[in-house]
Amino acid sequence: MLDSVGIGAMPDSERFGDRGTHTLKHTGEAVGGLRLPNLEKLGLGWIDDIPGVTPIPHPAGFYGKMAEVSDGKDTTTGHWEMAGCPLKKGFALFPHGFPQELIHAFCHEGSLKGVLGNIPASGTEIIAQLGEEHMRTGYPIVYTSGDSVFQIAAHEEILSLSRLYELCQIARRLSDPYRIGRVIARPFIGSPGAFKRTADRRDYAVPPPKDTVLDLLLTAGWPVTGVGKISDIFSGKGISRSEPTKDNVSSMKMVKELVQDRGVSRGFVFANLVDFDMLYGHRRDPKGYAGALETFDRLLGDLLPLLRVEDWLFITADHGCDPTAPGTDHTREYVPLLAYGPSHQKGRPLGIRKSFSDLAVTLADLFELPKETAAILSGESFMSILRARSRNNAQI
């Protein structure tokens, strides 16, 4: 899961203020073209026009893109839909900050004299603005964004990590009636003018409202391993093993270790690569975004030879975050879909999938889950395309 790597505005993007966005294309344009030979090999260039990425003859992967049916463009919504649980009603947003009754309850139950902020803001910017006052008063910094998130930032020398996590757990419980998708701990270090967020972020999400393909796989006896923030996004539901990581490089390293470990590779590994979104998309840094894509592509080149004949690799995203768009929020976009199995030397188009949930139903088919069990999942399987042997390629 390449967090925020979108591939073009959805038809309803104007409703979200995201008309004309295209994370991959605009990133490529900003740097004079992307160098992604391994993604190109899998068929990325056949999905859309991306500067530097060509539609090579006979790509090794299956390629397409997916539309989001859920009402949202946030991490939780995208991941849940991909697991077969789309949301008809999106999480609540707070463009003017959180209600005072919620803040008062948070302060009371957290034994706090007050908070700073309570506005929509960029994390790095609000820490720069309020970090010194936070250090002087001890009040945590509370802020939100264009997503349904209750974020709490604190300097590790003022509020310990354990205290910050305790406050997040309180906020999580209090946030449920307000339909807030996630509470996020945002620890930072440093001094005024040189504050820096650490990698000890922690997400506290509400659990999915129904079972997902992760739960169904566990019930059927398949191990499900979450890498990065996957377990947090699903509140641990449907996860048999969690491997938290700090960045894209450590996440890819963990995926490689899991693929090489025969004890766990028979099962499902779900990895989130957060750097694209957290470090570059929200900060509107196309150069950094391009660099992260090219680093991932190199790491992908190391992973592909490790896959065995029976393995399948799926590469996609949960939403967009066009680093050239106005503002700092996610963008409502299609997401790329690449599938690769070593036993299939040449792929073919998967088309434009009507829902992220098509991936969940395909996984249910791949793991041969009982049809009556998988019926709770939304979406349409594309397993028949993966099994086909056609060699014809076509633009999506």
C-alpha positions as CSV (number, residue, x, y, z in Angstrom):
1,M,0.0,0.0,0.0
2,L,1.8,3.1,-1.3
3,D,0.1,5.6,1.0
4,S,-1.3,8.5,-1.0
5,V,0.1,7.5,-4.5
6,G,-3.0,8.5,-6.5
7,I,-3.3,8.3,-10.3
8,G,-5.7,11.0,-11.4
9,A,-8.8,12.9,-10.1
10,M,-12.0,10.9,-9.6
11,P,-15.2,12.1,-11.4
12,D,-16.5,13.5,-8.1
13,S,-13.2,15.1,-7.2
14,E,-14.7,18.6,-7.6
15,R,-17.0,18.0,-4.6
16,F,-13.9,17.4,-2.5
17,G,-12.1,20.5,-3.9
18,D,-9.6,18.3,-5.8
19,R,-10.5,18.9,-9.5
20,G,-7.6,18.1,-11.8
21,T,-5.3,16.5,-9.2
22,H,-3.0,13.7,-10.3
23,T,-0.3,12.7,-7.7
24,L,1.9,10.6,-10.0
25,K,1.6,12.7,-13.1
26,H,2.2,16.1,-11.4
27,T,5.1,14.7,-9.4
28,G,6.7,13.5,-12.5
29,E,6.1,16.8,-14.3
30,A,7.6,18.7,-11.4
31,V,10.9,16.8,-11.5
32,G,11.3,16.3,-15.3
33,G,10.2,12.7,-15.3
34,L,10.3,9.7,-12.9
35,R,12.7,6.8,-13.0
36,L,10.7,3.8,-12.0
37,P,12.0,0.8,-14.1
38,N,10.5,-1.9,-11.9
39,L,7.0,-0.4,-11.7
40,E,7.3,0.2,-15.4
41,K,8.2,-3.4,-15.9
42,L,4.9,-4.3,-14.0
43,G,2.8,-2.1,-16.3
44,L,2.5,1.2,-14.5
45,G,3.0,3.1,-17.9
46,W,-0.1,1.4,-19.3
47,I,-2.4,2.8,-16.7
48,D,-2.0,6.5,-17.5
49,D,0.5,9.0,-18.9
50,I,3.2,9.5,-16.3
51,P,6.3,11.6,-17.2
52,G,9.3,9.3,-17.4
53,V,7.2,6.0,-17.3
54,T,6.6,4.3,-20.6
55,P,4.1,1.6,-21.5
56,I,6.6,-1.1,-22.3
57,P,5.6,-4.0,-24.6
58,H,4.4,-7.1,-22.7
59,P,4.7,-6.0,-19.1
60,A,5.2,-8.7,-16.5
61,G,2.3,-7.5,-14.3
62,F,-1.5,-7.0,-14.5
63,Y,-2.4,-3.3,-14.4
64,G,-5.4,-1.1,-13.9
65,K,-6.8,1.5,-11.5
66,M,-9.5,1.5,-8.8
67,A,-12.2,4.0,-8.0
68,E,-13.3,4.7,-4.4
69,V,-17.0,4.4,-3.6
70,S,-16.7,5.4,0.0
71,D,-17.5,9.0,0.9
72,G,-14.0,10.1,1.8
73,K,-10.4,10.4,0.9
74,D,-8.7,9.5,4.2
75,T,-6.4,6.6,5.2
76,T,-8.9,4.7,7.2
77,T,-11.7,4.8,4.7
78,G,-9.3,3.8,1.8
79,H,-7.9,0.8,3.7
80,W,-11.3,-0.4,5.0
81,E,-12.8,-0.3,1.5
82,M,-9.8,-2.2,0.1
83,A,-10.4,-4.8,2.8
84,G,-14.1,-5.2,1.6
85,C,-15.8,-2.7,3.9
86,P,-16.7,0.5,2.1
87,L,-18.4,3.3,4.0
88,K,-21.6,4.8,2.8
89,K,-21.3,7.7,5.2
90,G,-17.9,9.2,5.7
91,F,-16.2,10.2,8.9
92,A,-16.9,13.6,10.3
93,L,-14.7,16.6,9.5
94,F,-14.0,19.6,11.6
95,P,-13.0,22.6,9.5
96,H,-13.4,25.0,12.4
97,G,-11.9,22.8,15.1
98,F,-13.5,20.4,17.5
99,P,-16.6,21.2,19.6
100,Q,-15.8,22.8,22.9
101,E,-17.7,20.1,24.8
102,L,-15.3,17.5,23.3
103,I,-12.3,19.6,24.3
104,H,-13.6,20.2,27.8
105,A,-14.3,16.5,28.3
106,F,-10.8,15.7,27.0
107,C,-9.2,18.1,29.4
108,H,-11.3,16.9,32.3
109,E,-10.6,13.2,31.8
110,G,-7.0,13.8,30.9
111,S,-6.4,16.0,34.0
112,L,-5.3,18.9,31.7
113,K,-5.6,22.6,32.4
114,G,-6.0,23.3,28.7
115,V,-4.9,22.6,25.1
116,L,-3.3,24.7,22.4
117,G,-4.5,24.9,18.8
118,N,-7.8,23.1,18.1
119,I,-7.7,24.2,14.5
120,P,-7.1,22.5,11.2
121,A,-3.4,22.7,10.4
122,S,-0.3,21.2,8.9
123,G,1.5,19.2,11.7
124,T,4.9,20.6,11.1
125,E,3.6,24.2,10.9
126,I,1.5,24.1,14.0
127,I,4.4,22.6,16.0
128,A,6.6,25.4,14.7
129,Q,4.0,28.0,15.7
130,L,2.9,26.6,19.1
131,G,5.8,24.3,20.2
132,E,7.5,27.0,22.3
133,E,4.3,27.8,24.1
134,H,3.6,24.1,24.6
135,M,7.0,23.8,26.3
136,R,6.3,26.7,28.5
137,T,2.8,25.7,29.5
138,G,2.8,21.9,29.2
139,Y,-0.5,22.1,27.3
140,P,-0.6,19.5,24.5
141,I,-1.2,20.8,20.9
142,V,-4.5,19.5,19.4
143,Y,-5.3,19.9,15.7
144,T,-7.1,18.3,12.8
145,S,-6.8,18.5,9.0
146,G,-8.9,17.9,6.0
147,D,-9.3,14.3,7.2
148,S,-11.2,13.0,10.2
149,V,-8.3,13.0,12.6
150,F,-7.8,14.2,16.2
151,Q,-4.1,14.8,16.4
152,I,-2.2,15.4,19.6
153,A,1.4,16.8,19.4
154,A,3.7,16.9,22.4
155,H,7.4,17.4,23.0
156,E,8.9,14.2,24.5
157,E,10.7,16.2,27.2
158,I,7.4,17.8,28.3
159,L,5.0,14.9,28.0
160,S,6.5,11.4,27.9
161,L,5.5,9.0,25.2
162,S,3.5,7.0,27.7
163,R,1.6,10.1,28.8
164,L,0.9,11.1,25.2
165,Y,-0.4,7.6,24.3
166,E,-2.6,7.7,27.4
167,L,-4.1,11.0,26.3
168,C,-4.7,9.6,22.9
169,Q,-6.5,6.6,24.4
170,I,-8.7,9.0,26.3
171,A,-9.4,11.1,23.1
172,R,-10.2,7.9,21.2
173,R,-12.9,6.9,23.6
174,L,-14.4,10.4,23.7
175,S,-14.2,10.8,20.0
176,D,-16.4,7.8,19.1
177,P,-19.8,9.7,19.4
178,Y,-18.4,12.4,17.1
179,R,-17.5,9.9,14.3
180,I,-13.8,10.8,14.3
181,G,-11.9,8.3,12.2
182,R,-8.5,8.3,14.0
183,V,-6.7,9.8,16.9
184,I,-3.0,10.2,16.2
185,A,-0.1,10.7,18.6
186,R,2.5,13.2,17.2
187,P,5.5,13.3,19.4
188,F,8.3,15.7,18.6
189,I,11.8,16.7,19.9
190,G,14.2,19.6,19.5
191,S,14.1,23.3,20.4
192,P,12.2,26.4,19.1
193,G,13.0,26.9,15.5
194,A,14.3,23.4,15.1
195,F,11.5,21.1,16.2
196,K,11.3,17.7,14.6
197,R,8.6,15.0,14.7
198,T,9.8,11.6,15.7
199,A,8.9,8.2,14.2
200,D,7.0,7.2,17.4
201,R,3.7,8.2,15.9
202,R,0.8,6.0,16.9
203,D,-2.7,5.8,15.4
204,Y,-5.9,4.9,17.3
205,A,-8.7,4.1,14.8
206,V,-12.2,2.9,15.4
207,P,-12.6,-0.7,14.4
208,P,-14.3,-1.5,11.0
209,P,-18.1,-1.8,11.4
210,K,-18.1,-5.3,10.0
211,D,-15.7,-8.1,9.3
212,T,-13.2,-7.6,6.5
213,V,-11.2,-10.0,4.3
214,L,-8.6,-9.9,7.1
215,D,-11.0,-11.4,9.6
216,L,-12.2,-14.0,7.0
217,L,-8.6,-15.0,6.3
218,L,-7.9,-15.4,10.0
219,T,-11.0,-17.5,10.5
220,A,-10.0,-19.7,7.7
221,G,-6.6,-20.4,9.4
222,W,-4.4,-18.0,7.3
223,P,-1.9,-15.8,9.2
224,V,-2.4,-12.1,8.5
225,T,0.6,-9.9,9.2
226,G,0.3,-6.1,9.3
227,V,3.4,-4.1,8.5
228,G,3.7,-0.4,9.4
229,K,0.5,1.2,10.7
230,I,-1.9,-1.5,9.3
231,S,-2.8,-2.9,12.7
232,D,-3.5,0.6,14.0
233,I,-5.8,1.4,11.1
234,F,-7.9,-1.8,11.7
235,S,-7.6,-1.5,15.6
236,G,-5.9,-4.9,15.5
237,K,-9.0,-6.5,14.1
238,G,-8.1,-9.3,11.6
239,I,-4.4,-9.1,12.4
240,S,-2.5,-12.1,13.8
241,R,0.9,-10.4,13.8
242,S,1.9,-6.8,13.8
243,E,5.3,-5.4,12.7
244,P,5.3,-1.6,13.3
245,T,7.9,0.2,11.3
246,K,9.2,3.7,11.1
247,D,9.5,4.5,7.4
248,N,9.3,3.1,3.9
249,V,12.8,1.5,4.0
250,S,12.1,-0.4,7.2
251,S,8.7,-1.5,5.9
252,M,10.2,-2.9,2.8
253,K,13.0,-4.6,4.8
254,M,10.3,-6.2,6.9
255,V,8.3,-7.4,3.9
256,K,11.5,-9.0,2.5
257,E,12.1,-10.8,5.7
258,L,8.6,-12.1,5.9
259,V,8.7,-13.3,2.2
260,Q,12.0,-15.1,3.0
261,D,10.6,-16.7,6.2
262,R,8.7,-19.8,5.1
263,G,7.0,-19.9,8.5
264,V,4.9,-16.9,7.8
265,S,5.0,-16.4,4.0
266,R,2.0,-18.8,3.6
267,G,-0.6,-16.2,4.4
268,F,-1.3,-12.5,3.8
269,V,1.1,-9.7,4.4
270,F,-0.4,-6.2,4.3
271,A,2.1,-3.4,4.4
272,N,1.6,0.4,4.5
273,L,4.4,2.6,3.2
274,V,3.7,5.9,4.9
275,D,6.5,8.3,3.7
276,F,4.9,9.4,0.5
277,D,2.0,10.8,2.4
278,M,3.5,11.9,5.8
279,L,6.8,13.4,4.6
280,Y,6.1,14.7,1.2
281,G,2.4,14.8,0.1
282,H,1.1,16.8,3.0
283,R,4.2,19.0,2.9
284,R,3.7,19.6,-0.8
285,D,7.2,18.5,-1.7
286,P,7.2,17.0,-5.2
287,K,10.9,16.6,-5.3
288,G,10.9,14.6,-2.0
289,Y,7.9,12.6,-3.3
290,A,9.7,11.7,-6.5
291,G,12.7,10.6,-4.5
292,A,10.6,8.4,-2.3
293,L,9.0,6.8,-5.4
294,E,12.4,6.1,-6.9
295,T,13.7,4.6,-3.6
296,F,10.6,2.4,-3.4
297,D,11.2,1.3,-7.0
298,R,14.8,0.2,-6.2
299,L,13.6,-1.7,-3.1
300,L,10.9,-3.3,-5.2
301,G,13.6,-4.6,-7.5
302,D,15.2,-6.3,-4.6
303,L,11.9,-7.9,-3.6
304,L,10.6,-9.3,-6.9
305,P,13.3,-12.0,-7.3
306,L,12.4,-13.3,-3.8
307,L,8.8,-14.1,-4.7
308,R,8.1,-17.8,-5.3
309,V,6.0,-19.4,-8.0
310,E,2.9,-19.5,-5.9
311,D,3.2,-15.9,-4.5
312,W,1.2,-12.9,-5.6
313,L,2.2,-9.3,-5.1
314,F,-0.4,-6.4,-5.3
315,I,0.7,-2.8,-5.3
316,T,-1.9,0.0,-4.8
317,A,-2.7,3.1,-2.7
318,D,-5.5,4.3,-0.4
319,H,-6.1,7.9,-1.8
320,G,-4.1,10.7,-3.4
321,C,-2.0,13.5,-2.0
322,D,-0.9,15.6,-4.9
323,P,2.2,17.5,-3.8
324,T,1.5,20.2,-6.4
325,A,-2.1,20.9,-5.3
326,P,-3.2,23.8,-3.1
327,G,-3.4,23.2,0.6
328,T,-2.0,20.3,2.5
329,D,-4.8,17.7,2.4
330,H,-5.3,14.4,0.7
331,T,-6.8,14.4,-2.8
332,R,-9.7,12.4,-4.2
333,E,-8.1,10.2,-6.9
334,Y,-8.2,6.9,-8.5
335,V,-5.4,4.6,-7.2
336,P,-3.1,2.4,-9.3
337,L,-3.5,-1.4,-9.2
338,L,-0.6,-3.7,-10.1
339,A,-0.6,-7.4,-9.6
340,Y,2.4,-9.7,-10.2
341,G,2.8,-13.5,-9.9
342,P,6.1,-15.1,-10.9
343,S,4.3,-17.9,-12.6
344,H,2.7,-15.3,-15.0
345,Q,5.4,-13.9,-17.3
346,K,3.1,-11.5,-19.0
347,G,0.1,-9.6,-17.7
348,R,-2.9,-7.9,-19.1
349,P,-5.2,-5.0,-18.3
350,L,-7.5,-5.1,-15.2
351,G,-9.5,-2.1,-16.4
352,I,-11.0,0.5,-14.1
353,R,-12.3,-1.2,-11.1
354,K,-15.5,0.2,-9.7
355,S,-14.4,-0.1,-6.0
356,F,-11.3,-0.6,-4.0
357,S,-13.2,-3.6,-2.6
358,D,-12.6,-5.5,-5.8
359,L,-9.1,-6.3,-4.3
360,A,-10.7,-7.8,-1.2
361,V,-13.0,-10.1,-3.2
362,T,-10.0,-11.1,-5.4
363,L,-8.0,-12.1,-2.3
364,A,-10.9,-14.2,-1.0
365,D,-10.8,-16.0,-4.4
366,L,-7.1,-16.3,-4.3
367,F,-7.1,-17.9,-0.8
368,E,-10.1,-20.1,-1.8
369,L,-12.4,-18.8,1.0
370,P,-15.9,-20.4,0.9
371,K,-18.2,-18.4,-1.3
372,E,-20.8,-18.1,1.4
373,T,-18.2,-16.6,3.8
374,A,-16.8,-14.2,1.2
375,A,-20.3,-13.0,0.3
376,I,-20.2,-10.4,3.1
377,L,-17.5,-8.5,1.2
378,S,-18.4,-5.8,-1.2
379,G,-16.8,-5.7,-4.7
380,E,-16.2,-7.8,-7.8
381,S,-13.3,-10.3,-8.1
382,F,-10.8,-9.9,-11.0
383,M,-9.3,-13.4,-10.3
384,S,-10.6,-14.6,-13.7
385,I,-8.3,-12.0,-15.4
386,L,-5.3,-13.1,-13.4
387,R,-5.9,-16.7,-14.4
388,A,-6.3,-15.9,-18.1
389,R,-3.4,-16.3,-20.4
390,S,-4.0,-13.5,-22.9
391,R,-1.0,-11.6,-24.1
392,N,-2.8,-8.5,-25.4
393,N,-2.0,-5.2,-23.8
394,A,-4.1,-2.1,-24.0
395,Q,-4.2,1.4,-22.5
396,I,-6.6,1.6,-19.5
